[in-house]
Structure formats: C-alpha cells, structure tokens
Amino acid sequence: MASNSLDKIINKKIERLNLLKNKLKIEDLEHKIDKFDKYLDFKKKIYSNFSKGKFSIIAEIKKTSPSAGVIIENYNPVNIAKIYEKNKATCLSVLTEEDFFNGSLEHISKIKEQINLPVLCKDFFIDKFQIPLAKSFGADAILLIVAALRQNQLEELYNTALEYKMTIIIEVHTVEEANRITNFKNAIIGINNRNLKTLKTDLNNTFEIYKTLNSFDGILVSESGIKSKDDVLKISNQTNIKTFLIGESLLKNLDSNSIFSIL
C-alpha cells in the first residue's frame, strides 16, 4: 500500500463517512451498543497470555489487499473464523474497509453471532464517529494507523476509544512513528513489517523499531510478513514480543498451518 494508495483509501473513507454521518445518529449507534451482549476484552486476553509467557496469534480475516490482490476467492468470513477458533487463535482481526479490501462491518456481526473470540476492527480510522460505529457491529478493538493520522487526530481517536471501553492497537511502520506514540500507555503497539512505499515486507523492521519501543510498558505486536513458525520464533528470541498479527500466510493455508502449533 504505497503512500499515494493510502491517500486514495483515506479520501474514499471520507466520502463514505460523510454519507453515513448523514444517515446514522450517534444515539442510534449507542442504543445498539447497549443492547449487544457479546463484547469481549481483547486486551485482557492478550495480556493474560503474555503474563504467562505464552504466545498470542491475532488471526486476520480478509478477502483481498492492495499488495496481494485476491487472497481467497470463495470468501466466507464466518467459516474462516471457525477454523481459526478451532486452531485456538487468541483473537481475530477482521478487515472491514469496503473499497480496497472488500470488507464490511457486517462481517464482524456475523462472526460474533457464532464465534467466541475478541475481534479487532481493522480499518482506516480517521473520525471519532467510526468508533461507536465499529462497536455497534460488535467490535472489541480498533486499529489506529499512525501514518494516516495527524497527532491531534491520533489523540482524539485514542481518547474516544477509551471512553467506549475498546482495546486500541496503534500501528507504526517507522522509528519516527514509534517516537510519536510512547505516551499512549493504554494501547497495544503494532509494528508493521510492511514498507508503505514499496509494499515489501521485512521482519527486520520489527527488530529496528523494537529498539525504540523496548522500554514501552505494554504489549508489542509484530505484524505482516510472518510466514512460518520459524519467523515467530526468530522474532520472539530476539525481542520480548510474543504477540503476532498474521493474515496472508494463514489464509493461504487454512486447513493445516503449523504456525498455530506455537499456541
């Protein structure tokens, strides 16, 4: 996802949000939130594993991506979630961006009807309206991408998510971005191994950014480009990271993936 692609995604998201905000009222979203009874503590589940020295896998559900194209032709998010649950995934990450990832917030609702795992709404959050919107569909956590946000936006979204009692993953791609987020004490920090300009992944990005974040008193997650159990163990052995967000390598080998054997 090159930087100009990120701009395209954000611009399209602004268009969609403007339409939604004309149709939906915050009061209606909060009414849905009050009625929903299947929220789970995403952060607590990760922390529980970490405190016991156990690994956590946040298993991602998505049909397509700008970097990989179509990953799964016959896409059924609920069936994928069932496979992940059977393999003892810790939490789920569900891509909900509509135009570039073919996602939908309704996928979270359908998954939550049948699966008892905490769910991260993985989208491009730029407006605090999106937070009650995501929660109204059953999301337990949201992702904030530092590259897509000004500092005041990041702070506003972070504080709003805390008000709605949601787990927050703040995602960084560079050392410069990592230096911007060390004060967000209640967040989980995700280190994305994908270069936004070239779209290539490099696990060394985790090692480089970890040098900046190793004093962070919270959970760090390594994201993207993790293709095997060996990759997980390599990262874990060189850092204190025990939480991994993994998508394509799981989705391309759903039935028998050795990565889950670390759990």
C-alpha beads as a LAMMPS data file, in Angstrom:
LAMMPS data file: protein, C-alpha beads

263 atoms
262 bonds

1 atom types
1 bond types

-500.0 500.0 xlo xhi
-500.0 500.0 ylo yhi
-500.0 500.0 zlo zhi

Masses

1 110.0

Atoms # bond

1 1 1 0.000 0.000 0.000
2 1 1 2.083 2.878 -1.308
3 1 1 1.665 6.289 0.270
4 1 1 -0.460 7.509 -2.652
5 1 1 -2.639 4.384 -2.192
6 1 1 -3.050 5.327 1.454
7 1 1 -4.222 8.782 0.361
8 1 1 -6.750 7.179 -2.029
9 1 1 -8.081 4.925 0.725
10 1 1 -8.416 7.837 3.154
11 1 1 -10.158 10.033 0.577
12 1 1 -12.649 7.271 -0.208
13 1 1 -13.187 6.702 3.509
14 1 1 -14.000 10.406 3.966
15 1 1 -16.638 10.135 1.205
16 1 1 -18.247 7.096 2.800
17 1 1 -18.229 8.639 6.262
18 1 1 -19.880 11.825 5.058
19 1 1 -22.751 9.754 3.661
20 1 1 -23.017 7.591 6.778
21 1 1 -22.990 10.524 9.172
22 1 1 -25.984 11.974 7.328
23 1 1 -27.907 8.713 7.813
24 1 1 -26.860 7.482 11.245
25 1 1 -27.101 9.196 14.601
26 1 1 -24.683 8.577 17.472
27 1 1 -27.704 7.942 19.706
28 1 1 -28.818 5.069 17.461
29 1 1 -25.336 3.550 17.486
30 1 1 -25.169 3.794 21.275
31 1 1 -28.571 2.139 21.547
32 1 1 -27.235 -0.793 19.505
33 1 1 -24.129 -0.916 21.728
34 1 1 -26.258 -1.011 24.889
35 1 1 -28.309 -3.918 23.538
36 1 1 -25.308 -6.007 22.395
37 1 1 -24.170 -8.539 24.997
38 1 1 -21.238 -10.332 23.363
39 1 1 -18.375 -7.897 23.890
40 1 1 -15.083 -9.474 24.957
41 1 1 -11.921 -7.966 26.443
42 1 1 -9.382 -8.115 23.590
43 1 1 -6.541 -6.580 25.584
44 1 1 -7.126 -8.730 28.667
45 1 1 -6.872 -11.939 26.641
46 1 1 -3.538 -10.868 25.107
47 1 1 -2.180 -9.708 28.486
48 1 1 -3.227 -12.954 30.144
49 1 1 -1.150 -14.969 27.669
50 1 1 1.793 -12.575 27.893
51 1 1 1.858 -12.687 31.690
52 1 1 2.123 -16.482 31.485
53 1 1 4.894 -16.371 28.871
54 1 1 2.537 -17.702 26.205
55 1 1 2.276 -16.699 22.543
56 1 1 -0.786 -14.977 21.091
57 1 1 -1.918 -15.019 17.474
58 1 1 -4.304 -12.372 16.191
59 1 1 -5.559 -14.206 13.106
60 1 1 -6.651 -11.971 10.260
61 1 1 -9.698 -12.373 8.045
62 1 1 -9.696 -10.594 4.681
63 1 1 -10.611 -11.310 1.077
64 1 1 -8.210 -9.011 -0.759
65 1 1 -5.490 -6.432 -0.191
66 1 1 -3.791 -3.849 -2.429
67 1 1 -0.483 -5.705 -2.056
68 1 1 -1.677 -9.296 -2.538
69 1 1 -4.797 -8.903 -4.675
70 1 1 -7.461 -11.578 -4.157
71 1 1 -6.343 -13.928 -1.381
72 1 1 -9.475 -16.094 -1.106
73 1 1 -11.923 -16.452 -3.985
74 1 1 -14.819 -18.092 -2.118
75 1 1 -14.660 -15.777 0.849
76 1 1 -16.717 -16.708 3.900
77 1 1 -15.522 -14.794 6.969
78 1 1 -17.564 -16.868 9.426
79 1 1 -16.132 -20.153 8.131
80 1 1 -12.608 -18.731 8.346
81 1 1 -13.281 -17.569 11.913
82 1 1 -14.474 -21.078 12.817
83 1 1 -11.218 -22.562 11.505
84 1 1 -9.198 -20.027 13.486
85 1 1 -11.193 -20.746 16.644
86 1 1 -10.659 -24.492 16.179
87 1 1 -6.916 -23.829 15.897
88 1 1 -7.002 -21.853 19.173
89 1 1 -6.317 -18.378 17.730
90 1 1 -6.188 -15.827 20.541
91 1 1 -8.162 -13.069 18.813
92 1 1 -9.422 -12.189 15.341
93 1 1 -8.668 -9.242 13.085
94 1 1 -11.375 -8.505 10.521
95 1 1 -10.725 -6.188 7.569
96 1 1 -13.812 -4.015 7.188
97 1 1 -12.645 -1.438 4.596
98 1 1 -15.046 -1.734 1.676
99 1 1 -13.408 -0.339 -1.451
100 1 1 -9.851 -1.665 -1.387
101 1 1 -10.186 -4.761 0.846
102 1 1 -13.759 -5.859 0.028
103 1 1 -14.610 -5.793 3.715
104 1 1 -17.735 -4.929 5.679
105 1 1 -18.610 -4.160 9.281
106 1 1 -21.384 -6.728 8.931
107 1 1 -18.712 -9.436 8.775
108 1 1 -17.935 -8.681 12.425
109 1 1 -21.601 -9.006 13.410
110 1 1 -21.924 -12.352 11.646
111 1 1 -18.727 -13.673 13.220
112 1 1 -19.771 -12.540 16.700
113 1 1 -23.052 -14.453 16.356
114 1 1 -21.171 -17.754 16.167
115 1 1 -17.611 -17.277 17.430
116 1 1 -16.494 -16.569 20.975
117 1 1 -13.259 -14.678 20.273
118 1 1 -12.408 -10.971 20.696
119 1 1 -12.477 -9.102 17.372
120 1 1 -10.327 -6.237 16.117
121 1 1 -11.998 -3.977 13.563
122 1 1 -9.170 -3.376 11.120
123 1 1 -9.997 -0.318 9.088
124 1 1 -8.776 3.205 8.425
125 1 1 -9.978 5.211 11.417
126 1 1 -9.897 8.952 10.791
127 1 1 -13.069 10.181 12.529
128 1 1 -14.272 9.511 16.078
129 1 1 -17.719 8.642 14.630
130 1 1 -16.157 5.381 13.396
131 1 1 -15.534 4.180 16.949
132 1 1 -19.148 3.804 18.128
133 1 1 -19.951 2.670 14.581
134 1 1 -17.467 -0.205 14.835
135 1 1 -18.570 -1.087 18.364
136 1 1 -22.223 -1.121 17.293
137 1 1 -21.353 -4.017 14.960
138 1 1 -19.671 -5.948 17.785
139 1 1 -16.029 -4.870 17.533
140 1 1 -13.967 -5.194 20.717
141 1 1 -10.884 -3.355 19.441
142 1 1 -9.872 -0.818 16.815
143 1 1 -6.673 -0.138 14.854
144 1 1 -5.159 3.340 14.597
145 1 1 -2.577 3.733 11.823
146 1 1 -0.085 6.453 12.723
147 1 1 0.861 7.046 9.063
148 1 1 -2.740 8.026 8.319
149 1 1 -3.233 10.431 11.227
150 1 1 -2.066 13.795 12.497
151 1 1 -1.074 13.779 16.158
152 1 1 -4.235 15.591 17.287
153 1 1 -6.371 13.072 15.341
154 1 1 -4.495 10.186 16.929
155 1 1 -5.059 11.598 20.413
156 1 1 -8.757 12.249 19.789
157 1 1 -9.389 8.749 18.430
158 1 1 -7.396 7.149 21.241
159 1 1 -9.316 9.021 23.934
160 1 1 -12.676 8.311 22.280
161 1 1 -11.906 4.582 22.076
162 1 1 -11.036 4.581 25.781
163 1 1 -14.379 6.250 26.523
164 1 1 -16.108 3.413 24.663
165 1 1 -14.032 0.852 26.601
166 1 1 -12.410 -0.587 23.482
167 1 1 -8.921 -2.011 23.102
168 1 1 -6.674 0.129 20.906
169 1 1 -3.875 -1.116 18.674
170 1 1 -1.693 1.736 17.441
171 1 1 0.231 0.694 14.346
172 1 1 3.643 2.077 13.395
173 1 1 5.795 1.428 10.345
174 1 1 8.904 3.504 11.106
175 1 1 11.128 4.568 14.002
176 1 1 9.878 8.134 13.517
177 1 1 6.273 6.973 14.007
178 1 1 7.292 4.896 17.035
179 1 1 8.685 8.026 18.680
180 1 1 5.253 9.650 18.339
181 1 1 3.333 7.082 20.373
182 1 1 5.295 6.277 23.524
183 1 1 2.815 8.214 25.705
184 1 1 -0.207 6.117 24.714
185 1 1 0.128 3.883 27.761
186 1 1 -3.201 2.084 27.443
187 1 1 -2.657 0.987 23.854
188 1 1 -1.186 -2.146 22.347
189 1 1 1.518 -1.157 19.849
190 1 1 1.670 -2.944 16.498
191 1 1 4.903 -2.907 14.485
192 1 1 4.055 -3.387 10.816
193 1 1 6.807 -5.013 8.775
194 1 1 5.363 -3.718 5.512
195 1 1 7.029 -0.729 3.872
196 1 1 4.200 1.619 2.840
197 1 1 6.169 2.919 -0.125
198 1 1 7.414 -0.328 -1.664
199 1 1 4.770 -2.714 -0.201
200 1 1 7.560 -5.171 0.585
201 1 1 7.769 -6.837 3.977
202 1 1 10.909 -7.201 6.045
203 1 1 10.963 -8.751 9.525
204 1 1 14.000 -6.597 10.315
205 1 1 11.559 -3.718 10.685
206 1 1 10.361 -5.296 13.927
207 1 1 13.920 -5.535 15.235
208 1 1 14.730 -1.945 14.253
209 1 1 11.595 -0.401 15.765
210 1 1 11.821 -2.615 18.846
211 1 1 14.997 -0.726 19.809
212 1 1 12.847 2.394 20.192
213 1 1 9.944 0.638 21.917
214 1 1 11.692 -1.899 24.147
215 1 1 11.054 0.290 27.195
216 1 1 7.327 0.548 26.379
217 1 1 5.439 -0.875 29.342
218 1 1 2.815 -2.731 27.368
219 1 1 2.161 -5.289 24.655
220 1 1 4.016 -5.099 21.337
221 1 1 2.737 -6.926 18.279
222 1 1 4.683 -7.879 15.161
223 1 1 2.511 -7.610 12.031
224 1 1 2.840 -8.608 8.356
225 1 1 5.324 -10.812 6.554
226 1 1 5.256 -13.606 9.135
227 1 1 5.190 -16.761 7.045
228 1 1 6.159 -19.582 9.360
229 1 1 6.617 -20.838 12.894
230 1 1 10.344 -20.163 12.416
231 1 1 9.612 -16.470 11.772
232 1 1 7.621 -16.292 15.007
233 1 1 10.396 -17.943 16.997
234 1 1 13.075 -15.753 15.391
235 1 1 11.249 -12.583 16.427
236 1 1 10.463 -13.887 19.886
237 1 1 14.051 -14.966 20.519
238 1 1 15.442 -11.522 19.641
239 1 1 12.778 -9.425 21.389
240 1 1 10.228 -9.904 24.158
241 1 1 7.419 -9.919 21.575
242 1 1 5.013 -12.823 21.935
243 1 1 2.007 -11.457 20.038
244 1 1 1.682 -11.691 16.268
245 1 1 -0.913 -10.448 13.802
246 1 1 -0.857 -12.860 10.871
247 1 1 -3.028 -12.807 7.764
248 1 1 -1.970 -13.973 4.332
249 1 1 0.162 -16.940 5.390
250 1 1 -2.740 -18.302 7.469
251 1 1 -5.378 -17.570 4.843
252 1 1 -3.418 -19.315 2.095
253 1 1 -3.090 -22.472 4.170
254 1 1 -6.176 -22.548 6.362
255 1 1 -6.560 -26.270 6.875
256 1 1 -3.154 -27.203 8.230
257 1 1 -0.981 -24.305 9.301
258 1 1 1.988 -25.099 11.524
259 1 1 2.104 -21.547 12.911
260 1 1 -0.744 -22.442 15.274
261 1 1 1.443 -25.123 16.875
262 1 1 3.170 -22.409 18.925
263 1 1 -0.037 -21.869 20.924

Bonds

1 1 1 2
2 1 2 3
3 1 3 4
4 1 4 5
5 1 5 6
6 1 6 7
7 1 7 8
8 1 8 9
9 1 9 10
10 1 10 11
11 1 11 12
12 1 12 13
13 1 13 14
14 1 14 15
15 1 15 16
16 1 16 17
17 1 17 18
18 1 18 19
19 1 19 20
20 1 20 21
21 1 21 22
22 1 22 23
23 1 23 24
24 1 24 25
25 1 25 26
26 1 26 27
27 1 27 28
28 1 28 29
29 1 29 30
30 1 30 31
31 1 31 32
32 1 32 33
33 1 33 34
34 1 34 35
35 1 35 36
36 1 36 37
37 1 37 38
38 1 38 39
39 1 39 40
40 1 40 41
41 1 41 42
42 1 42 43
43 1 43 44
44 1 44 45
45 1 45 46
46 1 46 47
47 1 47 48
48 1 48 49
49 1 49 50
50 1 50 51
51 1 51 52
52 1 52 53
53 1 53 54
54 1 54 55
55 1 55 56
56 1 56 57
57 1 57 58
58 1 58 59
59 1 59 60
60 1 60 61
61 1 61 62
62 1 62 63
63 1 63 64
64 1 64 65
65 1 65 66
66 1 66 67
67 1 67 68
68 1 68 69
69 1 69 70
70 1 70 71
71 1 71 72
72 1 72 73
73 1 73 74
74 1 74 75
75 1 75 76
76 1 76 77
77 1 77 78
78 1 78 79
79 1 79 80
80 1 80 81
81 1 81 82
82 1 82 83
83 1 83 84
84 1 84 85
85 1 85 86
86 1 86 87
87 1 87 88
88 1 88 89
89 1 89 90
90 1 90 91
91 1 91 92
92 1 92 93
93 1 93 94
94 1 94 95
95 1 95 96
96 1 96 97
97 1 97 98
98 1 98 99
99 1 99 100
100 1 100 101
101 1 101 102
102 1 102 103
103 1 103 104
104 1 104 105
105 1 105 106
106 1 106 107
107 1 107 108
108 1 108 109
109 1 109 110
110 1 110 111
111 1 111 112
112 1 112 113
113 1 113 114
114 1 114 115
115 1 115 116
116 1 116 117
117 1 117 118
118 1 118 119
119 1 119 120
120 1 120 121
121 1 121 122
122 1 122 123
123 1 123 124
124 1 124 125
125 1 125 126
126 1 126 127
127 1 127 128
128 1 128 129
129 1 129 130
130 1 130 131
131 1 131 132
132 1 132 133
133 1 133 134
134 1 134 135
135 1 135 136
136 1 136 137
137 1 137 138
138 1 138 139
139 1 139 140
140 1 140 141
141 1 141 142
142 1 142 143
143 1 143 144
144 1 144 145
145 1 145 146
146 1 146 147
147 1 147 148
148 1 148 149
149 1 149 150
150 1 150 151
151 1 151 152
152 1 152 153
153 1 153 154
154 1 154 155
155 1 155 156
156 1 156 157
157 1 157 158
158 1 158 159
159 1 159 160
160 1 160 161
161 1 161 162
162 1 162 163
163 1 163 164
164 1 164 165
165 1 165 166
166 1 166 167
167 1 167 168
168 1 168 169
169 1 169 170
170 1 170 171
171 1 171 172
172 1 172 173
173 1 173 174
174 1 174 175
175 1 175 176
176 1 176 177
177 1 177 178
178 1 178 179
179 1 179 180
180 1 180 181
181 1 181 182
182 1 182 183
183 1 183 184
184 1 184 185
185 1 185 186
186 1 186 187
187 1 187 188
188 1 188 189
189 1 189 190
190 1 190 191
191 1 191 192
192 1 192 193
193 1 193 194
194 1 194 195
195 1 195 196
196 1 196 197
197 1 197 198
198 1 198 199
199 1 199 200
200 1 200 201
201 1 201 202
202 1 202 203
203 1 203 204
204 1 204 205
205 1 205 206
206 1 206 207
207 1 207 208
208 1 208 209
209 1 209 210
210 1 210 211
211 1 211 212
212 1 212 213
213 1 213 214
214 1 214 215
215 1 215 216
216 1 216 217
217 1 217 218
218 1 218 219
219 1 219 220
220 1 220 221
221 1 221 222
222 1 222 223
223 1 223 224
224 1 224 225
225 1 225 226
226 1 226 227
227 1 227 228
228 1 228 229
229 1 229 230
230 1 230 231
231 1 231 232
232 1 232 233
233 1 233 234
234 1 234 235
235 1 235 236
236 1 236 237
237 1 237 238
238 1 238 239
239 1 239 240
240 1 240 241
241 1 241 242
242 1 242 243
243 1 243 244
244 1 244 245
245 1 245 246
246 1 246 247
247 1 247 248
248 1 248 249
249 1 249 250
250 1 250 251
251 1 251 252
252 1 252 253
253 1 253 254
254 1 254 255
255 1 255 256
256 1 256 257
257 1 257 258
258 1 258 259
259 1 259 260
260 1 260 261
261 1 261 262
262 1 262 263
